[in-house]
Amino acid sequence: MIEEKYQDPEEDQEDVELYEHYKIEVDPGQTMLRIDKFLMGRIENVSRNKIQMAATAGNILVDGKSVKQNYRVKPRDVITILMSKPPRITEIFPEDIPLNIVYEDDFLLVVDKPAGLVVHPGYGNFTGTMLNGLLFHMKDEMAKNPDKAPLLAHRIDKDTSGLILVGKDERTQALLARQFFYHTIKRQYLAMVWGIPKEDEGTITGHIGRSLKDRRVMTVFPDGSYGKHAVTHYSVVEKFGYVSLVECRLETGRTHQIRAHLKHIGHPLFSDSTYGGDQILKGTTFTKYKQFVQNCFKIIPRQALHAQTLGFYHPILEKELEFFSKLPDDMNELIEKWRGYVSNRNFEEE
């Protein structure tokens, strides 16, 4: 029997996946057994309820086809199962933190997160996060229904602004998990990067994993020897001589994916201190230019990245939803400052 859990054994806590994905090949001598009972014997610390919820969401597949919980496994069946992995809410306390909730119903909500707000507690930082604020926001709902809790469908970095999707119960999160796993979620970001990409449109493909030299950063492993498969599509929106405004569309959702992929092709995000974008990487040696860039860094002392568009299929209401987040003030000011600089320069003479 082949049994594989798709999780990096060396993941740090901030990288812990929101979903668990297993692949199991049934032994040739296996007797016919209900798949929920079979999986309970193969996966550690999993409840029948969690397996049944995965089946209801269509997240248990045999040879590529969804099956119900009463399906009886046969020898050499290839089973894949995707399950949500909710955080331990009991360890996180509600806090009255202002949140910009742009959509909410009985099953899910969408938050427009400002830069600087941590999404989920970790490493001793159990207060002041978006999840703390969501627990406070949902406290009355949770008091009436013990099955309710804010469950993240995905994450964005602390210093990235923009839209985040949150389920209100495990069933909804499990249904959303399928969309994220099969890349049917629409996620578009706007980023300011150093340099001008050679092609106005392109796709960056390369496994992403923790750097083997510095575990604080993610690295691209083009040969696939380490990390996880990752795909980012990009298109250039506007060029400013030494920097570009780029739209990125995520096909996969790895930690620091856009930041690592764009650095990999030689275009780190502007002001991204983790990936070297807080240095003057392109431009002239003029003192005035250096001062101009330093002033830009002061405008946006974070990576210039914004989760602008989020589109998905509402699994309960059965309709397509799409949300758009306006650029925050710091990115707007940065863009206008570069536009002004470009209008007063002749780059062909430099």
PLY file of the C-alpha trace (Angstrom):
ply
format ascii 1.0
element vertex 350
property float x
property float y
property float z
element edge 349
property int vertex1
property int vertex2
end_header
0.00 0.00 0.00
1.22 3.48 -0.87
0.15 6.13 1.61
1.31 9.69 1.25
0.42 12.85 3.10
1.10 15.97 1.06
2.79 18.01 3.77
6.38 19.14 4.12
7.64 17.49 7.35
9.82 20.51 8.05
7.09 23.13 7.74
7.18 25.95 10.27
4.00 26.81 12.13
3.21 29.78 9.90
3.33 27.39 6.94
0.93 24.82 8.38
-1.56 24.02 5.64
-5.25 24.77 6.06
-6.03 21.44 4.41
-4.72 17.88 4.55
-4.38 15.86 1.36
-3.78 12.12 1.40
-3.26 9.60 -1.37
-3.70 5.91 -0.58
-3.40 2.84 -2.81
-5.44 -0.05 -1.45
-3.61 -3.35 -0.86
-4.28 -6.21 -3.33
-5.63 -8.37 -0.48
-7.95 -5.76 1.02
-11.48 -7.00 1.75
-14.39 -4.78 0.73
-14.99 -2.22 3.45
-16.87 1.08 3.72
-14.48 3.83 2.73
-15.13 5.90 5.87
-14.13 2.96 8.09
-11.18 2.17 5.84
-9.84 5.73 6.02
-10.26 5.90 9.79
-7.87 2.96 9.99
-5.34 4.60 7.69
-5.28 8.22 8.86
-4.14 9.10 12.37
-6.35 11.15 14.70
-9.19 11.58 12.24
-12.86 11.39 13.21
-15.59 9.71 11.19
-17.42 13.04 11.14
-14.47 14.70 9.43
-14.28 11.95 6.83
-18.03 12.11 6.25
-17.78 15.87 5.83
-15.06 15.39 3.20
-17.31 12.90 1.38
-20.27 15.30 1.46
-18.06 18.02 -0.01
-17.01 15.71 -2.85
-13.46 15.60 -1.51
-13.03 11.81 -1.43
-12.09 10.42 -4.82
-11.49 6.87 -5.99
-9.56 6.64 -9.23
-10.39 10.29 -9.83
-14.15 10.10 -9.21
-16.00 11.39 -6.13
-17.58 8.74 -3.93
-19.93 8.73 -0.96
-18.98 7.62 2.54
-20.66 4.22 2.06
-18.54 3.31 -0.98
-16.81 -0.03 -0.44
-13.12 -0.02 -1.24
-11.70 -2.65 -3.58
-8.15 -3.95 -4.02
-5.85 -1.50 -5.82
-8.29 1.42 -5.58
-6.39 4.72 -5.57
-8.02 6.97 -2.99
-7.40 10.68 -2.55
-8.97 12.67 0.26
-8.89 16.38 0.99
-9.90 17.53 4.47
-10.01 20.92 6.12
-7.74 21.40 9.11
-9.30 24.06 11.36
-7.09 25.84 13.89
-7.60 25.13 17.58
-10.01 27.98 18.24
-10.02 27.20 21.98
-6.46 28.55 22.18
-7.37 31.86 20.54
-9.29 34.58 22.35
-11.79 37.10 20.93
-10.61 40.69 20.63
-12.52 43.77 19.53
-10.39 44.52 16.46
-11.91 46.69 13.69
-12.36 44.63 10.52
-13.49 45.68 7.06
-15.95 42.89 6.23
-17.07 43.42 2.64
-19.43 40.44 2.47
-21.11 38.16 4.99
-23.88 35.58 5.11
-24.68 32.60 7.35
-21.95 30.47 5.78
-18.91 32.62 4.96
-17.50 36.11 4.91
-14.89 38.13 3.01
-12.49 40.47 4.81
-10.52 43.31 3.23
-7.37 43.12 5.36
-5.08 46.13 5.84
-1.32 45.74 5.63
0.25 45.09 9.02
-2.54 42.87 10.38
-1.47 39.29 11.06
-4.05 36.80 9.78
-3.55 33.95 12.27
-1.80 33.64 15.65
1.49 31.80 15.87
4.89 31.62 17.57
3.62 33.09 20.83
1.77 35.85 19.00
-1.76 34.91 20.07
-3.29 38.37 20.15
-4.04 41.21 17.78
-4.68 39.04 14.71
-7.50 38.99 12.21
-8.71 35.67 13.61
-8.94 37.19 17.10
-11.10 39.93 15.62
-13.29 37.43 13.77
-13.91 35.46 16.96
-15.18 38.67 18.56
-17.28 39.48 15.50
-18.88 36.01 15.53
-19.23 35.62 19.31
-23.04 35.84 19.35
-23.36 33.50 16.37
-21.00 30.99 18.01
-22.92 31.18 21.31
-26.12 30.14 19.52
-24.50 27.44 17.37
-21.45 25.48 18.66
-20.62 24.37 15.12
-19.89 27.96 14.10
-16.34 29.35 14.06
-14.23 31.49 11.69
-12.21 29.07 9.55
-9.70 30.49 7.09
-9.98 29.29 3.52
-6.52 30.72 2.70
-3.98 33.23 4.03
-2.10 36.32 2.91
1.06 37.71 4.50
0.98 40.22 7.35
2.27 43.06 5.17
0.15 42.20 2.14
-3.19 44.00 1.95
-6.42 42.78 0.42
-9.14 40.15 0.34
-9.40 36.97 2.41
-12.15 34.33 2.33
-13.34 32.81 5.62
-15.79 29.95 6.19
-18.09 29.96 9.19
-18.20 26.21 9.77
-16.25 23.08 8.82
-18.69 22.03 6.11
-18.35 25.33 4.27
-14.57 25.30 4.66
-14.45 21.74 3.29
-16.50 22.81 0.26
-14.24 25.82 -0.30
-11.19 23.58 0.07
-12.13 21.75 -3.12
-12.11 25.01 -5.09
-8.70 26.02 -3.76
-7.25 22.55 -4.32
-8.46 22.40 -7.92
-7.45 26.02 -8.61
-10.93 27.29 -9.52
-10.69 30.25 -7.13
-9.94 33.56 -8.85
-7.17 35.45 -7.04
-5.54 38.46 -8.63
-2.90 40.63 -7.00
-1.36 43.96 -7.96
2.36 44.35 -7.30
5.07 46.94 -7.88
8.29 45.20 -8.91
11.82 46.23 -9.70
12.67 46.32 -13.40
10.71 45.76 -16.60
9.88 42.11 -17.45
11.04 41.13 -20.95
7.59 39.83 -21.82
4.41 41.77 -21.05
2.72 38.50 -20.09
4.10 35.27 -18.78
3.84 32.29 -16.46
6.29 31.42 -13.70
6.42 27.73 -12.82
8.71 26.35 -10.16
8.52 24.44 -6.90
8.59 26.66 -3.81
10.01 25.60 -0.47
11.94 26.88 2.51
15.42 28.05 1.59
17.99 25.46 2.59
20.28 28.31 3.67
17.81 30.68 5.36
14.50 29.23 6.60
13.02 32.72 6.94
12.57 32.92 3.18
11.10 30.76 0.43
13.13 29.70 -2.59
12.21 28.44 -6.06
13.51 24.97 -6.96
13.02 24.81 -10.76
14.09 21.15 -10.96
11.36 20.14 -8.51
13.88 18.58 -6.13
12.28 20.24 -3.11
9.23 22.23 -2.14
5.78 22.21 -3.74
4.53 22.80 -7.26
3.65 26.49 -7.79
2.34 28.48 -10.76
1.97 32.26 -11.05
0.65 34.06 -14.14
1.60 37.71 -14.58
0.94 40.62 -16.91
2.53 44.07 -16.96
-0.01 46.82 -16.27
2.23 49.90 -16.40
5.94 50.64 -16.78
7.79 53.34 -14.87
11.30 53.20 -16.28
12.96 51.29 -13.45
9.94 49.63 -11.88
6.71 48.08 -13.17
3.17 47.63 -11.97
2.31 43.96 -12.48
-0.90 41.97 -12.10
-0.40 38.44 -10.78
-2.90 35.60 -10.90
-2.33 32.67 -8.58
-2.93 29.19 -9.89
-1.55 27.65 -6.71
-1.27 29.22 -3.27
2.12 28.61 -1.66
3.66 30.63 1.15
5.24 33.83 -0.28
4.50 32.51 -3.78
4.35 35.83 -5.65
7.29 37.25 -3.72
9.51 34.21 -4.34
8.49 33.71 -7.96
9.04 37.33 -8.96
12.43 37.41 -7.28
13.29 34.19 -9.11
12.80 35.88 -12.50
14.79 38.93 -11.40
11.96 41.27 -10.40
11.62 41.40 -6.58
8.69 43.29 -5.11
9.41 46.94 -4.40
10.28 47.54 -0.72
10.20 43.82 0.14
12.90 43.58 2.81
12.66 39.78 3.02
13.50 39.30 -0.66
15.88 42.20 -1.24
13.38 44.63 -2.71
14.20 47.29 -0.11
17.47 48.04 -1.94
17.92 50.18 -5.06
18.11 47.40 -7.65
17.52 49.38 -10.86
18.15 52.94 -11.97
20.87 55.56 -12.13
23.67 56.59 -9.80
22.31 60.15 -9.49
22.00 61.35 -5.91
18.58 62.83 -6.63
17.38 59.45 -7.89
18.65 57.67 -4.80
16.84 60.19 -2.61
13.69 59.74 -4.67
13.74 55.96 -4.14
14.43 56.36 -0.42
11.37 58.62 -0.20
9.37 55.91 -1.98
10.51 53.35 0.60
9.23 55.67 3.32
5.82 55.84 1.62
5.46 52.06 1.67
7.68 50.36 4.26
6.35 46.95 3.23
6.21 44.81 0.09
4.11 46.56 -2.55
1.55 43.77 -2.91
-2.26 43.91 -2.76
-4.81 41.06 -3.06
-7.17 42.95 -5.32
-9.68 40.44 -6.72
-11.28 37.36 -5.19
-13.81 35.27 -7.08
-15.35 31.93 -6.09
-18.44 29.75 -6.33
-20.59 29.95 -3.21
-20.98 26.26 -2.35
-24.18 26.68 -0.33
-26.01 29.46 -2.18
-24.80 27.98 -5.49
-23.81 31.19 -7.22
-20.66 32.88 -8.44
-19.35 35.75 -6.32
-16.52 38.19 -7.07
-15.08 40.99 -4.96
-12.72 43.84 -5.75
-10.58 45.74 -3.25
-9.39 49.28 -3.93
-5.67 49.89 -3.71
-4.63 51.15 -0.27
-3.35 54.69 0.11
0.33 53.74 0.34
0.31 51.88 -3.00
-1.69 54.63 -4.69
0.78 57.23 -3.47
3.71 55.08 -4.59
2.28 54.67 -8.09
1.57 58.38 -8.45
5.07 59.25 -7.26
6.64 57.00 -9.92
4.33 58.37 -12.59
5.50 61.86 -11.72
9.14 60.77 -11.84
8.73 59.11 -15.24
7.03 62.16 -16.75
10.09 64.26 -15.91
12.80 61.84 -17.06
14.21 60.78 -20.42
15.34 57.21 -19.85
16.82 56.84 -23.31
19.45 59.46 -22.40
20.52 57.69 -19.19
0 1
1 2
2 3
3 4
4 5
5 6
6 7
7 8
8 9
9 10
10 11
11 12
12 13
13 14
14 15
15 16
16 17
17 18
18 19
19 20
20 21
21 22
22 23
23 24
24 25
25 26
26 27
27 28
28 29
29 30
30 31
31 32
32 33
33 34
34 35
35 36
36 37
37 38
38 39
39 40
40 41
41 42
42 43
43 44
44 45
45 46
46 47
47 48
48 49
49 50
50 51
51 52
52 53
53 54
54 55
55 56
56 57
57 58
58 59
59 60
60 61
61 62
62 63
63 64
64 65
65 66
66 67
67 68
68 69
69 70
70 71
71 72
72 73
73 74
74 75
75 76
76 77
77 78
78 79
79 80
80 81
81 82
82 83
83 84
84 85
85 86
86 87
87 88
88 89
89 90
90 91
91 92
92 93
93 94
94 95
95 96
96 97
97 98
98 99
99 100
100 101
101 102
102 103
103 104
104 105
105 106
106 107
107 108
108 109
109 110
110 111
111 112
112 113
113 114
114 115
115 116
116 117
117 118
118 119
119 120
120 121
121 122
122 123
123 124
124 125
125 126
126 127
127 128
128 129
129 130
130 131
131 132
132 133
133 134
134 135
135 136
136 137
137 138
138 139
139 140
140 141
141 142
142 143
143 144
144 145
145 146
146 147
147 148
148 149
149 150
150 151
151 152
152 153
153 154
154 155
155 156
156 157
157 158
158 159
159 160
160 161
161 162
162 163
163 164
164 165
165 166
166 167
167 168
168 169
169 170
170 171
171 172
172 173
173 174
174 175
175 176
176 177
177 178
178 179
179 180
180 181
181 182
182 183
183 184
184 185
185 186
186 187
187 188
188 189
189 190
190 191
191 192
192 193
193 194
194 195
195 196
196 197
197 198
198 199
199 200
200 201
201 202
202 203
203 204
204 205
205 206
206 207
207 208
208 209
209 210
210 211
211 212
212 213
213 214
214 215
215 216
216 217
217 218
218 219
219 220
220 221
221 222
222 223
223 224
224 225
225 226
226 227
227 228
228 229
229 230
230 231
231 232
232 233
233 234
234 235
235 236
236 237
237 238
238 239
239 240
240 241
241 242
242 243
243 244
244 245
245 246
246 247
247 248
248 249
249 250
250 251
251 252
252 253
253 254
254 255
255 256
256 257
257 258
258 259
259 260
260 261
261 262
262 263
263 264
264 265
265 266
266 267
267 268
268 269
269 270
270 271
271 272
272 273
273 274
274 275
275 276
276 277
277 278
278 279
279 280
280 281
281 282
282 283
283 284
284 285
285 286
286 287
287 288
288 289
289 290
290 291
291 292
292 293
293 294
294 295
295 296
296 297
297 298
298 299
299 300
300 301
301 302
302 303
303 304
304 305
305 306
306 307
307 308
308 309
309 310
310 311
311 312
312 313
313 314
314 315
315 316
316 317
317 318
318 319
319 320
320 321
321 322
322 323
323 324
324 325
325 326
326 327
327 328
328 329
329 330
330 331
331 332
332 333
333 334
334 335
335 336
336 337
337 338
338 339
339 340
340 341
341 342
342 343
343 344
344 345
345 346
346 347
347 348
348 349
